[in-house]
Amino acid sequence: MNKYELMFIVESDVSEEKREQLIAKFKAYVEAHNGNLEGIEKVGMKKLAYPINFKNEGFYVIFNMNMDPTEVDAMSKLMNITDGICRHMFVRK
C-alpha cells in the first residue's frame, strides 16, 4: 500500500447535506477496499483559479490515506462519473 493525498472539489451549488454524503461515500469506499484513511481536511469554499463549468467557487476536501494503487485507479474512475465533483487529484507521497 502507498500513501496518497486526494484533493477533490465539490461544486458550489451542491447542498451541505449532499456534500457530506459525497464525503462519506468516498470515505466508505476507501475503507471498503482495504484502505486506511489517516485524516480528512475540509478546507471549505474557495474561489477557483478559473471558471469550471461556469462556476467560480468550489468546496475543497483533502483525504490523507494509504491505499492499493489499483484501487486508486478505480476510485478515480468513480469520481469522474459522480455528480457534484468537478475536479479531483491523487498525489503519491
N, C-alpha and C positions, 0 to 999 in steps of 0.2 A: 504494500500500500504506500502511496505517495501523499505528501502534504500538498494541499491546494488551497487557494483563495478564490472564492467565487464572488464576483460582484455582479449584481443584476439591478436593472432599473424597472420599476413598476410604473406604468403610465399614470399621469397625474389625475385623470378623470375616473380612476378606479376608486370605489368607496373604501373606507378604512376597514370595514368588515371583510370585504373581498380581498384586500391587500393582506390581511392577517391570515386568511385562508390560503393564499398563494405561498406565503412564507411557511406555514405549517405543512403544506403539500410537499415542498421541496425538502424540508427538514425530515419528514416521514420517508421520502424517497431515499435520502442518504442513509438513514438508519435501517431501512428495509433491505438495502443492498450492501450490508456489512460495512458501512462507512462509519466513521467516528466524527461527530460534529463537536469541534472544540469551542466554538463561540459564534454568536450571531450579533452583528452590529447593525442596528437600524440607524443609518446616517440621517435620513429624513429627506424632506423635499428640497431639491436643489435645482438651480437653473442649468439647463443643458447648454453645452458649448455651441450647438447649432440645432435648429428645429429638427425633430424626428417625428414624422407623420403629423406635421403641422402643430406639434406640441412643443412648448418651450421649457417645461418643468417635468421632473420625474422624481420618484421616491427611491432613493438608493439603499440597498441592503447588501451587506458583506457577510459571507459564511467563511469561516476557517475550518478546514476539515481534512481528514485522512480518508482516502478512497482509492479503490482499484481503478487503474487507468481506463479499462474497458467500460466501466460504469460511468466514467466521466463523459465519454462519447455519447452514451445512451441518454444521460441526463441532459446533455447539450441539445440533442435532438428533441427531447421532450419540451425543453424551454422554448425552442424555436416554434413549436406549434401551440404553445399555451397563450391564450388571450390574456392581455393585460401586461405581458412582459415585452418591453420594447427593445432592450439590449441585454446581453449577458457576456461575461468574460471569465474564463478559468485561467488562473496563473499558477504554475507549479512552483512551489517554494523550494 
